[in-house]
Amino acid sequence: MSNDLKCVVAGFGGQGSLFAGKVIATAGLAEDREVSWMPSYGPEMRGGTANCSVTLSDEPIGSPLITAPNALIALNQPSYDKFIDAVAEGGVVVADTAMVPNMTERDDVTVIGLPATKLCEEAGLKGLGNIVLIGQLWARTAFCSREALDAAIAKCVPASKPEKLEQNRRAIEIGINA
């Protein structure tokens, strides 16, 4: 994987795909890198599709559009099915097996299935599967420094919810160690 991260984070609305993308983008900003974050979502408030494209680079970014991501975080089956074929050769795919039961394999990309939703529920961290998957992607690609990742979590979690900060930090750890 080059130093550039071109990641698509995709799921249903309400699963935190846009928030996860924001965490990754914020980690890039913490390292003073070039960053683009482009959300895309259906018209529904909840239950529709939501995905975002995040690029972290040391060079200026020509377009926020990602046609061949080198990383994919899939939070549900329709998102996995939609994006798996677009992932560039040598890329990394991290999927929540609780929500993506049918993972078609590709021999030219690394596909990691993790029961993120289940791991969160067991740890009392409901709704943080997206953050667990970021932890696993980080463990596989080191797309930023650990300090930048921690700083991004601290910046993205609202200061009005200090208990959420600790939960997100625990979710990142679960993902890294999974």
Beta strands, then each sheet from edge to edge (+ up, - down):
strand 1: 5-12
strand 2: 34-41
strand 3: 49-57
strand 4: 71-74
strand 5: 92-96
strand 6: 110-114
sheet 1: 2+ 3- 1+ 4+ 5+ 6+
end
